[in-house]
Amino acid sequence: MTASLILNLLPRPLRPFAVLARLDKPIGTWLLLWPGAWSVALAADGLADIRLLALFAAGALVMRSAGCVYNDIVDRDFDARVARTRERPIASGVIGVKTALAFLVLLLALGLVILLQFNLFAILLGIASLALVFTYPFMKRITYWPQAFLGLTFNWGALLGWAAVEGGLAWPAGLLYAGGIAWTLGYDTIYAHQDKEDDALIGVKSTALALGTKTKPWLWVFYLAALAAFAAAGALTDIAWPFYAGLGAAALLFAWQVITLKLADAADCLSKFKLNFWVGAVIFAGIAGAQALG
């Protein structure tokens, strides 16, 4: 379903809220979902619990939307000064701050309802993630590595998924989390290259500005670190060969991203960023295939 179709299906008064929640840009929801889905599948005894996967999908949608609303409230002045973001509903004045705050409370309430379906350890772990969610938007003001903090936030599902299945944590979950952080450093650095000129002018920091012309070598480092951590997680669970086939496919996608990436072309950066949907998908398919073999 295309972004325009999603918006057109909604009543006109609701469309600005859909844009604010980025329902027209689902890639962020997928990138938030994949680490949790991997972890649920890897921790499972056999095939993953469909109910848990559905809860994680709903949670990813709601919490990614909540994060976008909060981020846009905090960054409204910055967004108004960046070409790519100045038409966002809060920055453009279509939705007021008080209305956005009420929408945020509604989304957080929905997120809590979903979280309460899990065991107590997972619930507490999920609540702990809010410290990262509410801190992240300020990182671009104080460090050139906000992408690392986004990695800590966006990959929390790797810990939560394991906890939802096992009621605790183990090394494979930690390795999935570490690999996810490295993965996020890669794809969000690519994403940040879209705005590097505007960011430099308004004083917003990013790895795109920090790494500059050295970005491609660093992308190899980030993606190789991600693959190594994912492989280690699989090894600790003694998972079957389809998992490594999935990692091989992910490695090819990583290589193609880096080799063909045009850092000066914003459209190409966005295209390569979106390709990471398929990275998450092939890794999940590999885990699912391995678990199906028993």
C-alpha positions in Angstrom: 0.0 0.0 0.0 1.5 3.3 -1.1 1.8 6.3 1.3 -0.7 8.4 -0.6 -3.3 5.6 -0.5 -2.8 5.2 3.3 -3.5 8.9 3.7 -6.4 9.0 1.2 -8.2 6.2 3.1 -8.4 8.4 6.2 -10.9 11.1 6.8 -9.3 14.5 6.0 -9.1 15.8 9.6 -7.0 12.7 10.6 -4.5 13.0 7.8 -2.2 15.4 9.6 -2.0 13.0 12.6 -1.2 10.1 10.3 1.7 12.2 8.8 2.8 13.2 12.3 2.9 9.5 13.3 4.7 8.8 10.0 2.1 6.2 8.9 2.9 7.3 5.4 6.6 6.2 5.9 6.4 2.7 7.4 10.2 2.0 7.0 10.8 3.3 10.6 8.2 0.9 12.0 9.9 -2.0 10.2 13.3 -1.0 11.5 12.0 -0.9 15.0 10.2 -4.2 14.7 12.9 -6.4 13.2 15.2 -6.7 16.3 12.2 -7.7 18.4 11.0 -10.2 15.8 14.5 -11.7 15.5 14.7 -12.1 19.2 11.2 -13.6 19.6 12.0 -16.1 16.8 15.5 -16.9 18.1 14.4 -17.5 21.7 11.5 -19.7 20.6 11.5 -23.5 21.0 10.6 -24.2 17.4 8.5 -21.7 15.4 7.9 -18.2 16.9 4.7 -17.5 18.8 2.4 -15.7 16.4 0.7 -13.9 19.2 4.0 -12.4 20.5 5.0 -11.4 17.0 1.6 -9.7 16.5 2.0 -7.8 19.8 5.5 -6.7 18.8 4.2 -5.5 15.4 1.5 -3.5 17.1 3.9 -2.2 19.7 6.4 -1.1 17.0 3.8 0.8 15.1 2.4 2.6 18.2 5.8 3.3 19.8 7.5 4.4 16.6 4.5 6.8 16.1 4.9 8.0 19.7 8.6 8.6 19.2 8.0 10.6 16.0 5.4 12.8 17.8 7.7 13.4 20.7 10.7 14.0 18.4 8.7 16.5 16.3 7.5 18.4 19.5 11.1 18.7 20.7 12.6 19.5 17.3 9.9 21.8 15.9 12.1 24.8 15.7 14.9 22.8 13.9 12.4 21.1 11.6 11.1 24.5 10.4 14.6 25.4 9.2 15.4 22.1 7.3 14.0 21.7 3.8 13.1 18.1 4.2 11.2 18.6 7.4 9.7 22.1 7.4 6.3 20.8 6.2 5.9 18.4 9.1 2.6 19.1 10.9 4.0 20.7 14.0 6.8 22.6 12.3 4.3 24.0 9.8 1.7 24.8 12.4 -0.9 22.4 11.1 -1.0 20.7 14.5 -0.5 22.7 17.7 1.9 21.6 20.4 -0.9 21.0 23.0 -2.8 18.8 20.5 0.3 16.9 19.7 0.9 16.3 23.4 -2.6 14.9 23.8 -2.0 12.6 20.8 1.3 11.5 22.3 -0.4 10.6 25.6 -3.0 8.5 23.7 -0.2 6.6 21.8 1.7 6.0 25.0 -1.5 4.6 26.7 -1.9 2.2 23.7 1.7 1.2 24.1 1.2 0.5 27.8 -1.8 -1.7 27.0 0.3 -3.8 24.6 3.2 -4.0 27.0 0.9 -5.3 29.8 0.3 -8.4 27.8 3.9 -9.6 28.6 5.4 -11.1 31.7 6.5 -8.9 34.6 10.2 -8.8 33.6 9.4 -7.8 30.1 7.0 -5.1 31.3 9.7 -3.6 33.5 12.2 -3.8 30.7 9.8 -2.1 28.3 9.2 0.7 30.8 12.9 1.2 31.1 13.2 1.9 27.4 11.3 5.1 27.9 14.4 6.7 29.3 16.1 6.2 25.9 13.0 7.3 23.9 12.6 10.6 25.8 16.3 11.3 25.8 17.2 10.6 22.2 15.9 13.8 20.5 18.3 15.9 22.6 21.4 13.9 21.6 21.9 15.7 18.2 22.4 18.8 20.2 25.3 17.5 22.3 27.1 14.8 20.3 28.1 14.0 16.8 27.0 10.4 17.4 23.2 10.6 18.0 23.0 7.6 15.7 24.6 5.5 18.4 21.9 6.6 20.8 19.3 5.8 18.2 20.8 2.4 18.0 20.4 1.9 21.8 16.8 3.0 21.5 15.6 1.3 18.3 17.1 -2.1 19.1 15.7 -2.4 22.6 13.3 -4.9 21.1 16.2 -7.4 20.8 16.2 -7.5 24.6 12.5 -7.2 25.1 11.7 -10.1 22.6 13.9 -12.5 24.5 12.5 -11.4 27.8 8.9 -11.9 26.5 9.7 -15.5 25.6 12.1 -16.5 28.4 11.2 -14.2 31.3 14.8 -13.1 31.5 17.9 -12.2 29.4 20.8 -14.2 28.0 23.9 -13.6 25.9 22.2 -14.2 22.5 19.8 -11.3 23.2 22.7 -9.0 24.2 24.5 -9.9 21.0 21.5 -9.2 18.9 21.2 -5.9 20.6 24.8 -5.0 20.0 24.6 -6.1 16.4 21.4 -4.0 16.0 23.2 -0.9 17.4 26.0 -1.4 14.8 23.4 -1.9 12.1 21.6 1.3 13.1 24.9 3.2 13.1 25.2 2.2 9.4 21.7 2.9 8.1 21.1 6.0 10.1 24.4 7.5 9.0 23.3 7.0 5.4 20.0 8.6 6.3 21.7 11.6 8.0 23.6 12.4 4.8 20.3 13.7 3.3 20.4 16.7 5.7 24.1 17.3 6.3 24.1 20.8 4.7 21.1 22.0 6.6 22.3 20.4 9.8 25.7 22.1 9.6 24.0 25.5 9.2 21.6 25.2 12.1 24.1 23.4 14.5 22.6 19.9 14.5 25.2 17.1 14.9 25.3 13.7 13.2 27.7 11.0 12.2 27.3 12.2 8.6 29.0 15.4 9.6 31.5 13.7 11.9 32.6 11.1 9.4 32.2 13.1 6.2 34.3 11.7 3.3 35.3 8.8 5.6 31.7 7.5 5.8 32.1 4.6 3.5 35.0 2.9 5.3 33.1 3.4 8.6 30.0 1.8 7.0 32.0 -1.3 6.3 33.1 -1.3 10.0 29.5 -0.9 11.3 28.0 -3.6 9.0 30.8 -6.1 9.6 30.4 -5.6 13.4 26.7 -6.1 13.0 27.1 -9.4 11.1 29.7 -10.6 13.6 27.4 -10.0 16.5 24.4 -11.6 14.8 26.5 -14.7 13.9 27.7 -15.0 17.5 24.1 -14.8 18.7 23.2 -17.6 16.4 26.2 -19.7 17.4 25.3 -19.5 21.0 21.9 -20.9 20.3 23.3 -23.7 18.1 20.9 -22.6 15.3 20.7 -24.5 12.0 22.2 -23.4 8.7 19.3 -21.3 7.2 20.2 -18.6 9.8 23.6 -18.2 8.2 22.1 -18.2 4.8 20.0 -15.3 5.9 23.1 -13.6 7.2 24.8 -14.2 3.9 22.0 -12.5 2.1 22.2 -9.6 4.6 25.9 -9.3 3.9 25.3 -9.0 0.2 22.7 -6.3 0.8 25.2 -4.4 3.1 27.9 -4.7 0.4 25.6 -3.4 -2.3 24.5 -0.5 -0.1 28.1 0.7 0.6 29.6 0.1 -2.9 26.8 1.8 -4.8 26.0 4.6 -2.2 26.2 8.2 -3.6 26.7 10.3 -0.5 26.0 13.6 -2.3 22.7 12.3 -3.7 19.9 12.7 -1.1 17.5 10.5 -3.1 20.1 7.7 -3.3 20.8 8.0 0.5 17.1 7.6 1.2 16.8 4.6 -1.2 19.8 2.8 0.4 18.4 3.5 3.9 15.1 2.0 2.9 16.9 -1.1 1.6 17.4 -2.1 5.2 13.9 -3.4 5.4 15.2 -6.3 3.4 18.2 -6.7 5.6 15.8 -7.2 8.5 13.5 -9.5 6.5 16.2 -11.9 5.3 17.7 -12.2 8.8 14.2 -13.0 10.2 13.6 -15.5 7.3 16.9 -17.2 8.2 15.9 -17.5 11.8 12.4 -18.8 11.0 13.8 -21.3 8.5 16.3 -22.6 11.0 13.7 -23.0 13.7 11.4 -24.8 11.3 14.2 -27.4 10.8 14.2 -27.9 14.5 
